Amino acid sequence: MKSALRKTITVAGLTVAAMPALAHTGGDVSGLAAGVAHPLLGMDHLLAMVAVGVWSATQPARFAWQGPALFVALLAAGALAGIGGVSVPLVEPGILASVIILGLMIMFSRVLPAAAAFVAIGGFALLHGHAHGSEAAGALTGYMTGFMLASTALHAAGFSAGRAMAKMRFGLIGSGFAIAIGGLLLAAG
């Protein structure tokens, strides 16, 4: 078995084997440490952030930074809406769908128009932000700063992984597939 295929299978297997966990289950939602931990411990948020980074790595250099920048900006807007008590229907199902769709976007990144991807990324960012903002309590500035920084770091990690996967035969297809399967497992769990 070739090294690239073996690496792709390993990444896919690790993603699929991840235990289903939602980021929006309560717990400590106050302060910087909670804000940083929240996206890292919630598999839905972690997979979505990494997926945005991986997708961005497939784009021409002039677009590569735009997906994560758009996501972070609209993540903040969604969080402010959530903090403000703005009601948004189907947030959790939308977040789960975001993981699946972002995985598919990676698989088809070579044929998907960037404009369509940016619309999807922006909408998903609003949902993820709303969920975080709705559950935030206490030290909001620290919490929001933490989850924004952690989300940005996950985008960067995904971008690095995406650059590596792009060099492997079937690397992007395998990683997109693994993320989409991870989303399906979260939805089933």
C-alpha positions in Angstrom: 0.0 0.0 0.0 1.4 3.4 -1.0 2.4 5.8 1.8 -0.1 8.5 0.7 -3.0 6.1 0.6 -2.0 4.7 4.0 -1.9 8.3 5.5 -5.3 9.1 4.0 -6.8 5.9 5.5 -5.2 6.7 8.8 -6.7 10.2 8.9 -10.1 8.9 7.8 -10.0 6.1 10.4 -9.1 8.5 13.2 -11.9 10.9 12.3 -14.5 8.1 12.0 -13.4 6.6 15.3 -13.8 9.8 17.2 -16.5 9.5 19.9 -19.6 11.6 19.1 -19.7 14.7 21.2 -21.5 17.9 20.9 -20.0 21.2 21.8 -23.3 22.5 23.1 -24.0 20.4 26.1 -23.7 22.9 28.9 -20.8 23.0 31.4 -18.5 25.9 32.1 -19.3 28.7 29.6 -17.6 31.6 31.3 -14.1 33.0 30.9 -11.1 32.6 28.6 -10.2 29.0 29.5 -13.7 27.8 28.9 -13.9 29.7 25.6 -10.7 28.1 24.5 -11.6 24.6 25.7 -15.2 24.6 24.3 -14.3 24.4 20.5 -11.5 21.9 21.2 -13.7 19.5 23.2 -16.8 19.7 21.0 -16.4 17.3 18.1 -18.9 19.2 16.0 -17.1 22.5 16.3 -13.7 20.9 16.0 -14.5 19.1 12.8 -16.2 22.1 11.2 -13.3 24.5 12.0 -10.7 22.0 10.7 -12.8 21.5 7.6 -12.9 25.2 6.9 -9.2 25.2 7.1 -8.8 22.2 4.9 -11.2 23.6 2.3 -9.3 26.9 2.3 -6.0 25.1 1.6 -7.6 23.8 -1.7 -8.2 27.4 -2.9 -6.0 29.7 -4.9 -3.7 31.8 -2.8 -5.9 34.9 -3.2 -8.9 33.1 -1.7 -7.2 30.9 0.9 -7.5 33.3 3.8 -11.0 34.4 3.0 -12.9 31.3 4.2 -11.5 31.4 7.7 -11.7 35.2 7.9 -15.4 35.1 6.9 -16.0 32.3 9.3 -14.4 34.1 12.3 -16.2 37.4 11.5 -19.6 35.7 11.2 -18.9 33.5 14.2 -18.6 36.7 16.2 -21.8 38.1 14.7 -23.7 34.8 15.5 -22.4 34.8 19.0 -23.6 38.4 19.6 -27.0 37.4 18.3 -27.1 34.5 20.7 -26.0 36.6 23.6 -28.7 39.1 22.7 -31.3 36.4 22.8 -32.1 36.4 19.1 -33.9 33.2 18.3 -32.6 31.1 15.4 -34.4 27.9 14.5 -32.6 24.6 13.9 -29.2 25.7 15.2 -28.1 22.2 16.4 -29.3 20.3 13.3 -27.7 23.1 11.2 -24.4 22.7 13.0 -24.4 18.9 12.5 -25.3 19.5 8.8 -22.4 21.9 8.6 -19.9 19.2 9.4 -21.3 16.9 6.7 -21.6 19.6 4.1 -18.1 21.0 4.8 -16.7 17.5 4.4 -18.5 17.2 1.0 -17.2 20.7 0.1 -13.6 19.4 0.6 -14.3 16.3 -1.5 -15.6 18.5 -4.3 -13.4 21.5 -3.8 -12.0 21.4 -7.2 -15.4 21.9 -8.9 -17.4 23.9 -6.3 -17.5 27.6 -7.1 -15.8 29.6 -4.3 -18.9 32.0 -4.1 -21.2 29.1 -3.2 -18.7 27.8 -0.6 -18.4 31.3 1.0 -22.2 31.4 1.4 -22.2 28.0 3.1 -19.3 28.9 5.3 -20.9 32.2 6.3 -24.2 30.5 7.2 -22.5 27.8 9.2 -20.4 30.4 11.0 -23.6 32.2 12.1 -25.0 28.9 13.5 -21.9 27.9 15.4 -21.5 31.4 16.8 -25.2 31.5 17.8 -24.8 28.3 19.7 -21.8 29.6 21.6 -23.3 32.9 22.3 -26.6 31.5 23.5 -24.9 29.4 26.2 -22.3 32.0 27.2 -22.5 33.2 30.8 -20.4 35.2 33.2 -17.1 36.6 31.8 -18.4 37.0 28.2 -15.4 38.9 26.9 -13.0 36.2 28.0 -15.2 33.4 26.8 -15.8 35.0 23.3 -12.1 35.8 23.0 -11.2 32.2 23.9 -13.6 30.5 21.4 -12.6 32.9 18.7 -8.9 32.2 19.2 -9.4 28.4 19.4 -11.5 28.5 16.3 -8.8 30.5 14.4 -6.2 28.0 15.6 -8.4 25.1 14.4 -8.7 26.8 11.0 -4.9 27.1 10.8 -4.4 23.5 11.8 -6.9 22.5 9.1 -5.1 24.6 6.6 -1.8 22.9 7.3 -3.5 19.5 7.1 -5.2 20.5 3.9 -1.9 21.5 2.3 -0.4 18.1 3.3 -3.5 16.2 2.1 -3.5 18.1 -1.3 -0.1 16.5 -2.0 -1.4 13.0 -1.5 -3.3 11.0 -4.0 -6.9 11.0 -2.7 -5.8 13.0 0.4 -8.5 15.6 0.0 -11.2 13.2 -1.0 -10.3 11.0 2.0 -10.2 13.8 4.5 -13.4 15.3 3.2 -15.0 11.9 3.4 -13.8 11.3 6.9 -15.2 14.7 8.1 -18.5 14.0 6.4 -18.7 10.6 8.1 -17.8 12.2 11.4 -20.7 14.5 10.9 -23.0 11.6 10.2 -21.8 9.8 13.3 -22.5 12.9 15.4 -26.0 13.2 13.9 -26.6 9.5 14.7 -25.2 9.7 18.2 
